[in-house]
Amino acid sequence: MGIELDVYCYTTAMDACAKGKMWKTALSILREMKEKGIEPNEVTYGVAVAACGNGGRWEKALELLDQMREMNMKINTITYNAAVSALAKAARTESKQQRRFDFKQKGGKYHATGNQPQNSEVNLLWCKTLDLLDCMESEGVLRDSFTFSSAISTCGAAGRWEEAMHLINTMKADGDRGIKPNRFAYTSAISMFDLMNTFTLLQFFVDNRHTN
């Protein structure tokens, strides 16, 4: 007599796939569930989003979020964070692939010239990220330090320093809710100053010198 598989069994299998970055297998299991008449729940979809996020498939992750909304499923912080993280990973990868520096020698030193990549892919990623944060706020979903840090990383990869600074200030404003800029948030923000002027970088440190 075979074991009857239920939503818990399928979700557990998908979770293993998510941890192993096997996003295709996770989505295959999700399809199989539906074909067998086993309805996925919020946890199942959350695991599927995480699988796509871990696999760098941000488009699929956002598609799953849309499906959850269509079915009036509640999307929690963990699920949103998986999608935000996927966008951050994609932005960093795209930035590394597109960034090109022209070095000029001046006084025995090399100076990087040029701008952060502003191609349509990177622009799309940071816009999608801020859209997700807006959705979280409108839906009353907690945006935690991981949410903001990942979003700041995406903005940094796109060279959107003003948006990144706005996110840090938002974190400061939400300090009474236990949300405050952490080391990763500041590291992500500082990393984009390599192509900005020294005064702006100095001002950033002065404004945030008391942060642990």
Secondary structure, 3 states (H helix, E strand, C coil): CCCCCCHHHHHHHHHHHHHCCCHHHHHHHHHHHHHCCCCCCHHHHHHHHHHHHHCCCHHHHHHHHHHHHHCCCCCCHHHHHHHHHHHHHHHHHHHHHHCCCEEEEECCEEEEECCCCCCHHHHHHHHHHHHHHHHHHHCCCCCCHHHHHHHHHHHHHCCCHHHHHHHHHHHHHCHHHCCCCCHHHHHHHHHHHHHCCHHHHHHHHHHCCCCC
